[in-house]
């Protein structure tokens, strides 16, 4: 077999090399743990670059695929199937990039570093597997790996109420996984396959039979609930608020930047790609929920007194924009949704890294105790301002193009709903400027005089994130070319 066919597998499993090396290193060798943990994340990142250049942007089908029969059961075969298309490719690259940058941010982790980096690398394996799996059973296994690894990473290295945050995360996402497993079992029993390439046709044929239609609706709703929790969609959002506040900086970078996007990926891959006809019937509900997310998140973000809670509610609001793009079920709307997933992943990772770095210096994230930091840490404050501009959607940055596309998509379907949704954009500008200006300008506390500005270990992650945010903002074609064909093919299957 060609090297390219195995590329998704090498990308997914390469972090296990670091896990094997860490298991052989003494527990006391913290420097070695950090070196192995950071360098290992460069392997999938380099391979992801290779995948990007090998990727044929004009192909509609999965590329670099491999499918090997794995588990034989009486009703069908479960395969080890991996592959990449225009939907998964940008999310794989985002995962590799943010994982590497979060590994640098993990230099602030000082206790039990061996176990930390082992779990960190296992989390990366799970995330990459979710986006590159080509079989539903394999997808579910990788999905569960992310759940277990994130639970321990938050529960052990989080902040004050880390155990509560980890437990709430496990309960909500565990229930989501259980519901999704029900949907997977139903599909397997009905279609005799879990292969991505075969499922859309099988579901379409069975859906035409009235006796099977009800069961397929149950399976679809099961997937919808699972990804609604993961995204999260109101009212399944409360676990995410505590997670954003209590998770350590590198893990909240990954959580906000990648794990939430697994919900968006699921809605696109399975909702639009496999249950397209059912998605069309519930598009009105997704529009309403998207609008609720936008306004609810934006209004409550404006009322928060703690920086990370502002960002948590902001994430809810921005995921509402993504949901509107998906609910539009047109080319520009879906494109805007995927752009929003990538853009918000970069922006939120940068924002949480900046807030974490600020916490390392000030030991607080309460807005009332911050202020005037631009006088003491001007570079850090300047980057905070850039991240804030990206979050509120300033033209020339990635946040603008993603929001613009999503709203144009929904405007073509429901102009009135789109008009109401733009209120959230106005509120986003208000709460973002409030929190950034409150932190960086105004009178400075005496005990913040002489704080260290940007450190060497913070330079690379922060400026790389800023670079990609600007690059996508001024040259969106970088993403557009690779995703258009796949999204167009999805819409053709549902008459879009």
C-alpha positions as CSV (number, residue, x, y, z in Angstrom):
1,X,0.0,0.0,0.0
2,X,1.1,3.6,-0.7
3,X,2.5,5.7,2.1
4,X,-0.3,8.2,1.8
5,X,-2.9,5.5,2.6
6,X,-1.3,5.1,6.0
7,X,-0.8,8.8,6.6
8,X,-4.0,9.2,8.7
9,X,-3.0,6.3,10.8
10,X,0.5,7.6,11.4
11,X,-0.8,11.0,12.3
12,X,-3.3,9.6,14.8
13,X,-1.0,7.1,16.5
14,X,2.3,9.0,16.4
15,X,1.7,10.5,19.8
16,X,1.9,7.0,21.3
17,X,5.6,7.1,20.5
18,X,5.9,9.8,23.2
19,X,3.8,7.8,25.6
20,X,6.1,4.8,25.2
21,X,9.2,7.0,25.8
22,X,7.7,8.6,28.8
23,X,6.9,5.2,30.4
24,X,10.6,4.5,30.3
25,X,11.7,7.8,31.9
26,X,12.0,8.1,35.7
27,X,9.2,10.0,37.5
28,X,11.6,12.6,38.8
29,X,13.0,13.7,35.4
30,X,10.6,16.6,34.8
31,X,12.8,18.2,32.2
32,X,12.9,15.0,30.1
33,X,9.0,14.7,30.4
34,X,8.6,18.2,29.0
35,X,11.1,17.7,26.2
36,X,9.5,14.4,25.1
37,X,6.0,15.7,25.5
38,X,6.6,18.8,23.4
39,X,8.8,17.2,20.7
40,X,6.3,14.4,20.2
41,X,3.5,16.8,19.3
42,X,5.7,18.0,16.4
43,X,5.4,14.6,14.7
44,X,1.7,14.7,13.9
45,X,2.0,18.4,13.1
46,X,4.7,17.7,10.4
47,X,2.7,14.8,9.1
48,X,-0.4,17.1,8.9
49,X,1.5,19.6,6.8
50,X,2.4,16.7,4.5
51,X,-1.3,15.7,4.4
52,X,-2.3,19.2,3.5
53,X,0.1,19.3,0.5
54,X,-0.9,15.8,-0.7
55,X,-4.6,16.6,-0.4
56,X,-6.4,16.8,-3.7
57,X,-8.8,19.8,-3.3
58,X,-10.9,18.7,-6.3
59,X,-11.8,15.2,-5.1
60,X,-15.2,14.7,-3.6
61,X,-14.6,11.3,-1.9
62,X,-12.4,10.4,1.1
63,X,-8.7,10.4,0.4
64,X,-5.7,8.5,1.8
65,X,-8.1,5.8,2.8
66,X,-7.5,2.4,4.3
67,X,-10.1,-0.2,5.4
68,X,-9.2,-3.5,7.0
69,X,-11.8,-5.9,8.4
70,X,-11.4,-5.8,12.2
71,X,-14.3,-7.3,14.1
72,X,-16.6,-9.9,12.6
73,X,-20.1,-10.1,14.2
74,X,-23.1,-12.0,12.9
75,X,-24.9,-9.0,11.5
76,X,-21.9,-7.3,9.8
77,X,-18.2,-6.3,9.9
78,X,-16.5,-3.5,11.8
79,X,-13.5,-2.2,10.0
80,X,-10.4,-0.3,10.9
81,X,-11.1,2.4,8.4
82,X,-9.3,5.8,8.3
83,X,-9.4,8.6,5.7
84,X,-9.6,12.3,5.2
85,X,-11.7,14.7,3.2
86,X,-12.3,18.5,3.0
87,X,-14.4,18.4,6.2
88,X,-11.9,16.6,8.4
89,X,-8.6,17.9,7.0
90,X,-8.7,21.5,8.4
91,X,-9.8,20.1,11.8
92,X,-6.9,17.7,11.8
93,X,-4.5,20.5,11.2
94,X,-6.1,22.6,13.8
95,X,-5.8,19.7,16.3
96,X,-2.1,19.2,15.6
97,X,-1.3,22.9,15.8
98,X,-3.2,23.7,19.0
99,X,-1.9,20.5,20.6
100,X,1.7,21.5,19.9
101,X,1.1,25.0,21.2
102,X,-0.7,23.7,24.3
103,X,2.3,21.4,25.0
104,X,4.4,24.6,25.2
105,X,1.8,26.1,27.5
106,X,2.1,23.0,29.6
107,X,5.5,24.2,30.8
108,X,3.5,25.8,33.6
109,X,2.5,22.3,34.9
110,X,4.9,21.6,37.7
111,X,3.5,18.5,39.4
112,X,3.3,14.8,38.2
113,X,4.6,15.9,34.8
114,X,5.1,12.3,33.6
115,X,1.5,11.3,34.0
116,X,0.4,14.7,32.7
117,X,2.2,14.4,29.4
118,X,1.1,10.7,29.0
119,X,-2.5,11.8,29.3
120,X,-1.9,14.8,27.2
121,X,-0.6,12.7,24.3
122,X,-3.4,10.2,24.7
123,X,-5.9,13.1,24.5
124,X,-4.2,14.1,21.2
125,X,-4.5,10.5,19.8
126,X,-8.3,10.6,20.7
127,X,-8.9,13.9,19.0
128,X,-7.1,13.0,15.8
129,X,-8.8,9.7,15.7
130,X,-12.2,11.3,15.9
131,X,-11.5,13.4,12.8
132,X,-9.8,10.7,10.8
133,X,-11.8,7.6,11.6
134,X,-13.9,6.3,8.7
135,X,-16.0,3.9,10.7
136,X,-18.5,4.8,13.4
137,X,-17.3,2.2,15.9
138,X,-13.8,3.5,15.6
139,X,-15.0,7.0,15.9
140,X,-16.8,6.1,19.1
141,X,-13.6,4.5,20.6
142,X,-11.5,7.6,19.9
143,X,-14.3,9.8,21.2
144,X,-14.3,7.9,24.5
145,X,-10.5,8.3,24.7
146,X,-10.8,12.1,24.7
147,X,-13.4,11.8,27.4
148,X,-11.3,9.7,29.8
149,X,-8.1,11.7,29.2
150,X,-9.7,15.1,29.6
151,X,-11.4,13.9,32.8
152,X,-8.1,13.1,34.5
153,X,-6.3,16.1,33.1
154,X,-8.9,18.5,34.6
155,X,-9.5,16.5,37.8
156,X,-5.8,16.3,38.7
157,X,-4.2,19.6,37.4
158,X,-7.2,22.0,37.5
159,X,-7.9,24.8,39.8
160,X,-10.0,25.2,43.0
161,X,-13.1,23.2,42.1
162,X,-11.3,20.9,39.6
163,X,-13.0,17.7,40.9
164,X,-16.5,19.2,40.5
165,X,-15.6,20.4,37.0
166,X,-14.2,17.0,35.9
167,X,-17.2,15.1,37.4
168,X,-19.7,17.4,35.7
169,X,-17.8,17.0,32.4
170,X,-17.8,13.3,32.7
171,X,-21.5,13.0,33.6
172,X,-22.7,15.2,30.8
173,X,-20.4,13.9,28.1
174,X,-20.8,10.3,29.4
175,X,-24.5,10.6,29.0
176,X,-24.0,12.0,25.5
177,X,-21.7,9.1,24.6
178,X,-24.3,6.6,25.9
179,X,-27.0,8.2,23.8
180,X,-24.7,8.2,20.7
181,X,-23.9,4.5,21.3
182,X,-27.6,3.8,21.1
183,X,-27.7,5.5,17.7
184,X,-24.7,3.6,16.5
185,X,-26.2,0.3,17.6
186,X,-29.5,1.1,15.8
187,X,-27.7,2.0,12.6
188,X,-25.5,-1.1,12.7
189,X,-28.6,-3.4,13.2
190,X,-30.5,-1.7,10.4
191,X,-27.8,-1.1,7.8
192,X,-25.3,-3.9,8.6
193,X,-22.5,-1.4,8.2
194,X,-20.8,1.4,10.1
195,X,-18.6,2.6,7.2
196,X,-18.9,6.3,6.4
197,X,-19.0,5.7,2.6
198,X,-21.8,3.2,2.8
199,X,-24.0,4.7,5.5
200,X,-25.6,7.7,3.6
201,X,-27.0,5.4,0.8
202,X,-28.1,2.8,3.3
203,X,-29.9,5.3,5.5
204,X,-31.5,6.9,2.4
205,X,-32.9,3.6,1.2
206,X,-34.2,2.5,4.6
207,X,-35.7,6.0,5.2
208,X,-38.0,5.4,2.3
209,X,-39.5,2.4,4.1
210,X,-42.1,3.6,6.6
211,X,-41.4,0.8,9.1
212,X,-37.8,1.8,9.4
213,X,-38.3,5.6,9.3
214,X,-39.2,5.9,13.0
215,X,-36.2,3.9,14.1
216,X,-33.9,6.1,11.9
217,X,-35.5,9.2,13.6
218,X,-34.5,7.7,17.0
219,X,-30.9,7.2,15.8
220,X,-30.7,10.7,14.3
221,X,-32.0,12.3,17.5
222,X,-29.5,10.3,19.5
223,X,-26.7,11.7,17.5
224,X,-28.2,15.2,17.7
225,X,-28.4,15.1,21.5
226,X,-24.8,13.7,21.8
227,X,-23.4,16.5,19.7
228,X,-25.7,19.2,21.2
229,X,-24.0,18.3,24.6
230,X,-20.5,18.4,23.1
231,X,-20.9,21.7,21.2
232,X,-22.7,22.7,23.6
233,X,-26.2,23.9,22.7
234,X,-28.4,25.5,25.2
235,X,-29.6,24.1,27.6
236,X,-26.8,21.4,27.6
237,X,-24.1,24.0,28.4
238,X,-23.7,24.3,32.2
239,X,-20.9,21.7,32.4
240,X,-18.8,23.7,29.9
241,X,-18.8,26.9,32.1
242,X,-17.2,25.1,35.0
243,X,-14.8,23.3,32.7
244,X,-13.6,26.6,31.1
245,X,-12.9,28.1,34.5
246,X,-11.3,25.2,36.4
247,X,-9.3,23.4,33.7
248,X,-5.5,24.2,33.5
249,X,-4.5,26.6,30.8
250,X,-3.2,24.1,28.2
251,X,-6.3,21.8,28.6
252,X,-8.8,24.7,28.3
253,X,-6.9,25.7,25.2
254,X,-7.6,22.3,23.8
255,X,-11.1,22.1,25.2
256,X,-12.3,25.4,23.7
257,X,-10.1,25.1,20.6
258,X,-10.7,21.5,19.6
259,X,-13.0,19.4,21.9
260,X,-16.0,21.7,21.4
261,X,-15.5,21.5,17.7
262,X,-16.0,17.7,17.8
263,X,-19.7,18.6,18.3
264,X,-19.7,20.8,15.2
265,X,-17.9,18.0,13.2
266,X,-20.5,15.5,14.4
267,X,-23.4,17.7,13.3
268,X,-21.7,18.2,9.8
269,X,-20.4,14.7,9.3
270,X,-23.4,12.7,10.6
271,X,-26.2,15.3,10.7
272,X,-25.8,16.8,7.3
273,X,-23.7,14.1,5.7
274,X,-25.7,11.0,6.7
275,X,-29.1,12.2,8.0
276,X,-29.5,15.2,5.6
277,X,-33.2,14.7,5.0
278,X,-33.8,14.5,8.7
279,X,-31.7,17.6,9.3
280,X,-33.8,19.5,6.8
281,X,-36.9,18.8,8.8
282,X,-35.3,20.0,12.1
283,X,-33.5,23.0,10.6
284,X,-36.0,25.4,12.1
285,X,-35.2,24.0,15.6
286,X,-31.5,24.4,15.1
287,X,-32.0,28.0,13.9
288,X,-33.9,28.8,17.1
289,X,-31.4,27.1,19.3
290,X,-28.6,28.8,17.4
291,X,-30.2,32.2,18.0
292,X,-30.8,31.4,21.7
293,X,-27.1,30.4,22.0
294,X,-26.0,33.7,20.4
295,X,-28.1,36.0,22.6
296,X,-28.0,34.0,25.8
297,X,-24.2,33.7,25.7
298,X,-23.6,37.3,24.7
299,X,-25.9,38.8,27.3
300,X,-24.4,36.7,30.1
301,X,-20.8,37.2,29.0
302,X,-21.4,41.0,29.4
303,X,-22.6,40.4,33.0
304,X,-19.6,38.3,34.2
305,X,-17.1,39.5,36.8
306,X,-14.4,36.9,36.1
307,X,-12.4,36.8,32.8
308,X,-12.6,33.0,32.0
309,X,-16.4,33.0,32.6
310,X,-16.7,35.8,30.0
311,X,-14.8,33.7,27.6
312,X,-16.9,30.6,28.5
313,X,-20.2,32.5,27.7
314,X,-18.6,34.0,24.6
315,X,-17.9,30.4,23.4
316,X,-21.6,29.6,23.8
317,X,-22.5,32.6,21.8
318,X,-20.0,31.9,19.0
319,X,-21.1,28.3,18.8
320,X,-24.6,29.7,18.2
321,X,-23.2,31.4,15.1
322,X,-21.8,28.1,14.0
323,X,-25.2,26.4,14.6
324,X,-26.9,29.0,12.4
325,X,-24.5,28.3,9.6
326,X,-25.3,24.6,9.8
327,X,-29.0,25.2,10.0
328,X,-28.9,27.2,6.8
329,X,-28.1,24.0,4.9
330,X,-26.6,25.9,2.0
331,X,-23.1,26.1,0.7
332,X,-22.2,29.5,2.2
333,X,-23.8,28.7,5.5
334,X,-22.0,25.3,6.0
335,X,-18.7,27.0,4.8
336,X,-19.2,29.7,7.4
337,X,-19.9,27.1,10.1
338,X,-16.6,25.3,9.3
339,X,-14.7,28.5,9.1
340,X,-16.2,29.5,12.5
341,X,-15.1,26.2,14.0
342,X,-11.5,26.8,12.8
343,X,-11.4,30.5,13.6
344,X,-12.9,30.2,17.1
345,X,-10.5,27.3,17.8
346,X,-7.6,29.6,17.1
347,X,-9.0,32.6,18.8
348,X,-10.2,30.9,22.0
349,X,-6.9,29.0,22.3
350,X,-5.0,32.3,22.1
351,X,-7.4,34.0,24.5
352,X,-7.1,31.3,27.2
353,X,-3.3,31.2,26.8
354,X,-3.2,34.9,27.4
355,X,-5.5,34.7,30.4
356,X,-3.5,31.8,31.8
357,X,-0.2,33.7,31.4
358,X,-1.8,36.7,33.1
359,X,-2.9,34.5,35.9
360,X,0.7,33.2,36.4
361,X,1.7,36.8,37.0
362,X,-1.2,38.2,38.9
363,X,-2.7,35.1,40.6
364,X,-6.2,36.3,39.7
365,X,-8.7,36.4,36.8
366,X,-11.2,38.6,38.6
367,X,-11.9,41.7,36.6
368,X,-12.2,43.9,39.7
369,X,-8.6,43.0,40.7
370,X,-7.1,43.6,37.3
371,X,-6.3,46.9,35.5
372,X,-3.6,49.0,34.0
373,X,-1.5,45.9,33.0
374,X,-0.5,47.6,29.7
375,X,1.9,49.7,31.7
376,X,3.6,46.7,33.2
377,X,3.3,44.0,30.4
378,X,2.8,46.0,27.2
379,X,3.4,43.1,24.7
380,X,1.1,40.7,26.5
381,X,-1.6,43.4,26.7
382,X,-1.1,44.2,23.0
383,X,-1.7,40.6,22.1
384,X,-4.8,40.6,24.3
385,X,-6.1,43.5,22.3
386,X,-5.5,41.7,19.0
387,X,-7.2,38.6,20.4
388,X,-10.1,40.7,21.5
389,X,-10.4,42.3,18.0
390,X,-10.5,38.8,16.5
391,X,-13.1,37.7,19.0
392,X,-15.5,40.6,18.2
393,X,-15.0,40.0,14.4
394,X,-12.8,42.8,13.2
395,X,-12.3,42.7,9.4
396,X,-8.9,41.4,8.4
397,X,-9.0,38.7,11.1
398,X,-10.4,35.2,11.0
399,X,-13.4,36.0,13.2
400,X,-14.9,38.4,10.7
401,X,-14.9,36.1,7.6
402,X,-16.4,33.1,9.5
403,X,-19.2,35.2,11.0
404,X,-19.9,37.0,7.7
405,X,-20.3,33.7,5.8
406,X,-22.5,32.1,8.5
407,X,-24.8,35.1,8.6
408,X,-25.0,35.4,4.8
409,X,-26.0,31.8,4.7
410,X,-28.8,32.1,7.3
411,X,-29.9,35.4,5.7
412,X,-30.7,33.6,2.5
413,X,-33.0,31.3,4.4
414,X,-34.5,33.5,7.1
415,X,-33.6,37.2,6.9
416,X,-35.5,38.1,10.1
417,X,-33.8,35.6,12.2
418,X,-30.4,36.6,10.8
419,X,-31.2,40.3,11.6
420,X,-32.0,39.4,15.3
421,X,-28.9,37.3,15.5
422,X,-26.7,40.3,14.5
423,X,-27.6,41.8,17.9
424,X,-25.2,39.1,19.3
425,X,-22.4,40.6,17.2
426,X,-23.0,44.0,18.7
427,X,-23.0,42.6,22.2
428,X,-19.8,40.7,21.4
429,X,-18.1,43.9,20.6
430,X,-19.4,45.4,23.9
431,X,-18.3,42.6,26.3
432,X,-15.0,42.0,24.5
433,X,-13.9,45.6,24.7
434,X,-15.2,45.8,28.2
435,X,-13.1,42.9,29.5
436,X,-10.0,43.7,27.5
437,X,-9.9,47.4,28.3
438,X,-10.8,46.8,31.9
439,X,-7.8,44.4,32.2
440,X,-5.1,46.3,30.3
441,X,-6.0,50.0,30.7
442,X,-7.0,52.3,33.6
443,X,-5.2,52.6,37.0
444,X,-2.7,49.8,37.8
445,X,-2.5,48.1,41.2
446,X,0.7,48.9,43.0
447,X,1.6,45.2,43.4
448,X,1.5,44.7,39.6
449,X,4.5,47.1,39.0
450,X,7.5,45.3,37.5
451,X,5.7,42.2,36.3
452,X,7.6,40.2,33.7
453,X,6.3,40.7,30.1
454,X,6.2,38.0,27.5
455,X,8.5,35.1,28.3
456,X,10.5,33.1,25.8
457,X,8.3,30.0,26.3
458,X,5.2,32.1,25.5
459,X,6.5,33.8,22.4
460,X,6.1,30.9,19.9
461,X,2.6,29.8,20.8
462,X,1.1,33.2,21.0
463,X,2.6,34.6,17.8
464,X,1.9,31.5,15.8
465,X,-1.8,31.7,16.8
466,X,-1.9,35.4,15.9
467,X,-0.2,34.6,12.6
468,X,-2.9,32.0,11.6
469,X,-5.7,34.3,12.8
470,X,-4.4,37.1,10.5
471,X,-3.6,34.7,7.6
472,X,-7.1,33.2,7.5
473,X,-8.6,36.7,7.9
474,X,-6.7,38.2,4.9
475,X,-6.5,35.0,2.8
476,X,-9.6,32.8,3.5
477,X,-8.9,30.9,0.3
478,X,-6.4,28.9,2.3
479,X,-9.3,27.1,3.9
480,X,-12.0,27.7,1.3
481,X,-10.4,25.6,-1.5
482,X,-10.1,22.4,0.6
483,X,-13.6,22.4,2.1
484,X,-15.9,23.6,-0.8
485,X,-16.0,20.4,-2.8
486,X,-16.8,18.2,0.2
487,X,-19.6,20.6,1.5
488,X,-21.0,20.9,-2.0
489,X,-21.2,17.1,-2.3
490,X,-23.0,16.8,1.1
491,X,-25.6,19.3,-0.1
492,X,-26.1,17.5,-3.4
493,X,-27.2,14.4,-1.5
494,X,-30.0,16.3,0.2
495,X,-31.0,18.4,-2.8
496,X,-29.3,21.5,-1.5
